[in-house]
């Protein structure tokens, strides 16, 4: 589901949506980049963003918030702090010191890898995965695999923005995982 | 005059108890009760002939006891297992404070009962990212909700009444600590990023690494002239990254009030490299 279906949240959602900015042709031609940094410049909208997630999860006995480098590091920790959960950073290769487990995933061209610390997450942990945006869902699925390999239960994936045309929600659903987003954004391919 | 004590439950930390007769001669800040038992991280101010000498209280990690003992003078120390809490640097930080021209910098290393839990929650990883480097890993602190909460609270308590309108966080670990602080004090959060990550118009600052250079970027229009700004990162080593962030902010006319980090590596002299910019840290680690 997405927020905004609840009438109480509508005003906050509108404020959040209008604080986002779209940058055309970044990082490459044809891509309309959804920029959350302008949201971070609006303290009320940023706070509302966090509050909407916290309200949804605070009674769900979530013990782990996993945030995907780097913009997941901006939204994950405030949620974790508010609900008393651990924050676990999921990082690009070779950034985490010490022992890690790795999950490879496919990109449009080539592949990439996501890593998590051994021991950060335990069997029985109930986890949320947080990122700023879901596009194809490839990164979130890699994150999900890391957490499940470590024995955690992934309760939900939570993002500020969804680009529905890229079908990330369906990809997560095929793994049995629900998705919660605050706003949907239009993907407008260049002609 | 110093007792070095090792607590069983903080097996990686060494606490140094003060039993100095000097404390009866001079006033000290944050006293009350027995020095050792109650005032983890308290600061003692000692007047000397020419200048104020501040002795700062910091928790040291067990691997560094050897270097600490050689600094303070082994003859002054004896091991005495007990449940002491206070920690002191004695000579080392006294010298540092005396060489700092601004003695009114205040408590630039935090003093607080919460510090020992925060410090103990930080993990050391040897030989990362390369041999000889002892990496200070804050991810274990993020797994301790009380320690993480206390870390943020200590920064928020310091800055909430200071009319700070911008918290700038350095990628990527500055993104973990900066936003919670910004949210709590009602400030904007501005990410300072590696090249080609920020979309739209940016300004760039090149800075030196041990080998080669790197570039830091900030969005045009994120910060206005005159805004009171903090720069946040997990750790200050040589200070090169923080100086780059300060330069970017000052180029748009911002007023950088202070730099704040969880951890300082004082041997790398980052504090000196910041020049007249104050630095506030929670934990100082040799």
Interface residues (C-beta under 8 A of the other chain):
Chain A: X21 X23 X26 X27 X33 X35 X37 X40 X41 X42 X43 X46 X47 X50 X69 X70 X71 X73 X74 X75 X77 X78 X80 X81 X84 X85 X86 X87 X88 X89 X91 X94 X95 X96 X97 X98 X117 X120
Chain B: X123 X125 X128 X129 X135 X137 X139 X142 X143 X144 X145 X148 X149 X152 X171 X172 X173 X175 X176 X177 X179 X180 X182 X183 X186 X187 X188 X189 X190 X191 X193 X196 X197 X198 X199 X200 X219 X222
